[in-house]
């Protein structure tokens, strides 16, 4: 494949996910990418492909402008059916550029269940934010904080999890797993909690260059604590972890969080709808 075409395909995949770009690039190197359709023209610029490895097959559909789903209906069915027929051997996923709404609907009609729809955002400044004076006390994790943190994360994510049909008490029912994860984050210097006296206000968890979680207790929201904790997190990542590009993922439904991040100099990097196949093809 021409180097310029390959790079353009990877850029289209990056509109869905930076991690997706890395995965497809790796499988290109392994000759494990099938490009079913690609076009770069004034009227149409997009790609439909699938990348394979030993564990899963992941299809990607990314068009910069909304395509006519009827035009691609037969192609989608024809190219995905062989992989659907082998679904018991490998997990089958289908990731779509989040702005291709007609194709997202059609993919779900094929038997794919949406896992998550949302955005990748990135911090658009090179310098770390200035931390304003605050009464918050920053702490690492200690085992005696576990119950407080379990309550914070379950309550903090309750409404979001309920709206998306996700487990609303995951941290309570998996407290030992959560504890082990926090202990690992301490070793990697990727966790902080924030307190006023003995009251836990919020916390953040990072994964390399991604902010995985920022949680603020509901009773302390809308008081500026979220922005303060976010500023601490970004400063830590840039100055202590030497992160060059601070990123995060949020769900499409979490509009309040998206507004918070945009007020604090985050921009949209990618938009995605991630799916996993759950039932036989429906044509």
KOLGU-499429 format. One line per 5 residues: number of its first residue (from 1); their letters; for each residue y, x, z of C-alpha. Coordinates in Angstrom, 2 decimals, decimal comma, m for minus. Example, Ala and Ser with C-alpha at 12.3 -4.5 7.8 and 13.67 -1.06 7.14 Angstrom:
2
1> as> m4,50:12,30:7,80 | m1,06:13,67:7,14
***
This chain:
283
1> xxxxx> 0,00:0,00:0,00 | 3,51:1,15:m0,83 | 5,24:2,63:2,25 | 8,36:0,50:1,72 | 6,32:m2,72:1,52
6> xxxxx> 4,34:m1,79:4,62 | 7,54:m1,11:6,57 | 9,02:m4,42:5,45 | 5,87:m6,28:6,55 | 6,06:m4,58:9,95
11> xxxxx> 9,72:m5,59:10,24 | 8,75:m9,21:9,53 | 6,03:m9,04:12,19 | 8,60:m7,63:14,63 | 10,53:m10,90:14,22
16> xxxxx> 7,60:m12,41:16,15 | 6,90:m9,58:18,59 | 7,54:m5,83:18,97 | 4,01:m5,54:20,38 | 2,71:m7,41:17,34
21> xxxxx> 4,38:m4,85:15,10 | 2,65:m2,02:16,99 | m0,73:m3,79:16,79 | m0,47:m4,45:13,05 | 0,73:m0,90:12,39
26> xxxxx> m2,28:0,50:14,24 | m4,68:m1,72:12,30 | m2,97:m0,75:9,03 | m3,92:2,83:9,94 | m7,50:1,63:10,49
31> xxxxx> m7,55:m0,32:7,19 | m8,07:m3,54:9,17 | m5,17:m5,64:7,90 | m5,58:m8,28:5,19 | m2,30:m9,37:3,59
36> xxxxx> m2,86:m12,84:2,17 | 0,69:m13,37:0,95 | 3,84:m11,30:0,80 | 7,10:m11,84:m1,03 | 10,53:m10,29:m0,84
41> xxxxx> 12,97:m12,17:m3,00 | 16,37:m13,80:m2,66 | 14,79:m17,21:m2,12 | 11,71:m16,20:m0,14 | 11,06:m13,31:2,20
46> xxxxx> 7,95:m13,42:4,34 | 4,37:m12,44:5,05 | 1,07:m14,08:5,99 | m1,60:m11,61:7,12 | m4,34:m11,01:9,66
51> xxxxx> m5,10:m7,90:11,71 | m8,60:m7,31:13,06 | m10,20:m5,18:15,75 | m13,42:m5,28:17,74 | m12,12:m7,88:20,21
56> xxxxx> m9,96:m10,29:18,26 | m8,45:m11,41:14,98 | m4,71:m12,14:15,03 | m3,00:m13,89:12,13 | 0,76:m13,56:11,62
61> xxxxx> 3,07:m15,82:9,64 | 6,72:m14,78:9,47 | 9,28:m16,03:6,95 | 12,99:m15,38:7,42 | 13,85:m18,82:6,05
66> xxxxx> 11,91:m21,98:6,82 | 9,12:m22,21:4,21 | 7,77:m25,41:2,71 | 4,57:m25,88:4,70 | 3,04:m28,00:1,90
71> xxxxx> 3,30:m24,98:m0,41 | 1,18:m22,88:1,98 | m1,15:m25,57:3,32 | m4,10:m24,80:1,04 | m3,59:m21,05:1,41
76> xxxxx> m3,57:m21,28:5,20 | m6,74:m23,38:5,25 | m8,58:m21,23:2,70 | m7,77:m17,91:4,32 | m8,27:m18,98:7,95
81> xxxxx> m11,52:m20,94:7,53 | m13,82:m17,87:7,36 | m12,31:m16,55:10,59 | m12,57:m19,98:12,22 | m16,26:m20,11:11,29
86> xxxxx> m16,74:m16,80:13,16 | m14,71:m17,83:16,20 | m17,70:m17,53:18,57 | m17,92:m13,82:17,77 | m14,24:m12,93:18,25
91> xxxxx> m11,19:m14,54:19,77 | m8,93:m15,91:17,06 | m5,15:m16,07:17,53 | m2,30:m17,13:15,28 | 1,26:m15,95:15,94
96> xxxxx> 4,11:m17,57:14,04 | 7,80:m16,71:13,81 | 9,31:m19,23:16,20 | 11,81:m20,53:13,64 | 9,08:m21,50:11,13
101> xxxxx> 8,68:m24,85:12,88 | 6,83:m26,64:10,08 | 4,15:m23,97:9,92 | 3,84:m23,97:13,72 | 3,05:m27,69:13,58
106> xxxxx> 0,51:m27,18:10,80 | m1,21:m24,29:12,59 | m1,65:m26,51:15,64 | m3,16:m29,20:13,39 | m5,74:m26,63:12,29
111> xxxxx> m7,04:m26,48:15,87 | m4,90:m23,77:17,43 | m3,46:m24,44:20,88 | m0,07:m23,02:21,73 | m0,26:m20,42:24,50
116> xxxxx> 3,47:m19,77:24,73 | 6,62:m20,27:22,70 | 9,66:m18,21:23,48 | 11,87:m15,23:22,87 | 11,98:m11,47:23,24
121> xxxxx> 15,44:m10,37:24,36 | 16,94:m6,90:24,65 | 19,82:m5,44:26,65 | 22,48:m4,53:24,10 | 24,28:m1,80:26,02
126> xxxxx> 23,42:1,85:26,49 | 25,01:2,26:29,89 | 23,65:0,77:33,11 | 25,62:m2,12:34,62 | 27,96:m1,54:37,54
131> xxxxx> 26,48:m2,98:40,74 | 28,95:m5,13:42,62 | 28,98:m5,00:46,40 | 26,48:m7,43:47,89 | 24,86:m8,33:51,19
136> xxxxx> 21,44:m7,99:49,57 | 19,13:m5,34:51,03 | 16,78:m3,73:48,50 | 13,20:m2,97:49,63 | 9,91:m1,71:48,23
141> xxxxx> 6,72:m3,72:48,78 | 4,88:m3,59:52,09 | 1,73:m5,56:52,85 | 3,45:m7,64:55,54 | 5,72:m9,09:52,82
146> xxxxx> 2,83:m10,63:50,87 | 3,05:m14,18:52,22 | 6,80:m14,27:51,60 | 6,36:m13,03:48,04 | 3,51:m15,45:47,29
151> xxxxx> 5,74:m18,32:48,38 | 8,71:m16,97:46,40 | 6,78:m16,62:43,14 | 4,91:m19,93:43,38 | 8,06:m21,88:44,26
156> xxxxx> 10,27:m19,93:41,89 | 7,99:m20,60:38,92 | 6,79:m24,06:39,99 | 8,90:m26,18:37,63 | 8,39:m23,87:34,67
161> xxxxx> 4,62:m23,78:35,21 | 4,50:m27,56:35,62 | 6,45:m28,16:32,40 | 4,11:m25,88:30,43 | 0,87:m27,13:31,99
166> xxxxx> 0,19:m23,83:33,73 | m1,28:m23,34:37,21 | 1,44:m24,00:39,79 | m0,15:m22,13:42,71 | m1,50:m19,04:40,95
171> xxxxx> m0,03:m16,56:43,43 | m1,47:m18,45:46,42 | m4,95:m18,77:44,94 | m4,91:m15,17:43,67 | m3,04:m13,53:46,53
176> xxxxx> m5,39:m10,54:46,75 | m5,03:m9,85:43,02 | m1,26:m10,22:43,38 | m1,25:m7,83:46,34 | m3,24:m5,19:44,44
181> xxxxx> m0,85:m5,55:41,52 | 2,18:m5,06:43,77 | 0,63:m1,98:45,34 | 0,14:m0,55:41,84 | 3,75:m1,37:41,00
186> xxxxx> 4,87:0,57:44,09 | 2,98:3,62:42,83 | 4,67:3,23:39,43 | 8,09:2,46:40,98 | 8,23:m0,88:39,14
191> xxxxx> 8,96:m3,36:41,93 | 11,83:m4,26:44,24 | 12,49:m7,15:46,64 | 15,89:m8,27:47,93 | 16,61:m9,64:51,40
196> xxxxx> 19,35:m10,96:53,63 | 18,14:m10,20:57,11 | 14,57:m11,53:57,31 | 15,09:m13,96:54,41 | 13,56:m13,02:51,05
201> xxxxx> 16,09:m13,87:48,31 | 14,40:m12,54:45,18 | 12,42:m9,80:43,48 | 11,79:m8,09:40,16 | 8,71:m6,57:38,53
206> xxxxx> 8,83:m4,38:35,43 | 6,21:m3,17:32,93 | 7,41:0,03:31,26 | 10,44:m1,08:29,18 | 9,92:m4,81:29,86
211> xxxxx> 11,28:m6,86:32,74 | 8,19:m8,89:33,59 | 9,61:m11,02:36,38 | 12,91:m11,78:38,02 | 12,56:m14,49:40,63
216> xxxxx> 15,21:m15,94:42,94 | 14,39:m18,41:45,70 | 15,54:m21,88:44,54 | 17,72:m22,40:47,62 | 19,65:m19,22:46,75
221> xxxxx> 20,09:m19,86:43,04 | 23,49:m20,44:41,41 | 25,17:m18,05:43,87 | 25,23:m14,95:41,68 | 22,10:m13,39:43,21
226> xxxxx> 20,17:m13,60:39,95 | 22,79:m11,54:38,09 | 22,96:m9,02:40,94 | 19,18:m8,53:41,03 | 19,12:m8,27:37,21
231> xxxxx> 21,82:m5,58:37,33 | 19,81:m3,63:39,93 | 16,73:m3,94:37,71 | 18,47:m2,72:34,54 | 20,14:0,16:36,38
236> xxxxx> 16,80:1,22:37,85 | 15,12:1,10:34,44 | 17,84:3,08:32,65 | 18,69:5,65:35,31 | 15,39:6,09:37,18
241> xxxxx> 12,76:5,20:34,58 | 14,67:6,54:31,54 | 14,07:3,36:29,55 | 15,87:3,48:26,22 | 15,62:m0,23:25,36
246> xxxxx> 15,32:m2,78:28,18 | 13,47:m5,90:26,99 | 11,99:m9,11:28,39 | 10,12:m12,24:27,31 | 11,02:m15,78:28,29
251> xxxxx> 9,55:m19,16:27,43 | 11,36:m21,48:25,05 | 11,72:m24,09:27,80 | 13,38:m21,72:30,27 | 16,91:m22,32:29,00
256> xxxxx> 18,61:m21,52:32,30 | 17,05:m18,05:32,33 | 18,03:m17,48:28,69 | 21,64:m18,35:29,53 | 21,56:m15,98:32,52
261> xxxxx> 20,32:m13,10:30,38 | 22,78:m13,79:27,56 | 25,67:m13,77:30,05 | 24,44:m10,34:31,09 | 24,45:m8,74:27,62
266> xxxxx> 20,98:m9,64:26,33 | 20,43:m10,60:22,68 | 17,52:m12,15:20,83 | 15,09:m9,57:19,44 | 12,24:m11,85:18,34
271> xxxxx> 11,17:m15,49:18,46 | 7,51:m16,46:18,71 | 4,88:m19,15:18,94 | 1,54:m17,70:20,09 | m1,68:m19,68:19,59
276> xxxxx> m5,40:m19,41:20,32 | m8,03:m21,30:18,32 | m9,79:m23,98:20,38 | m11,42:m26,48:18,00 | m12,92:m26,82:14,56
281> xxx> m10,70:m27,05:11,50 | m8,99:m30,40:10,92 | m7,91:m30,91:7,34
***
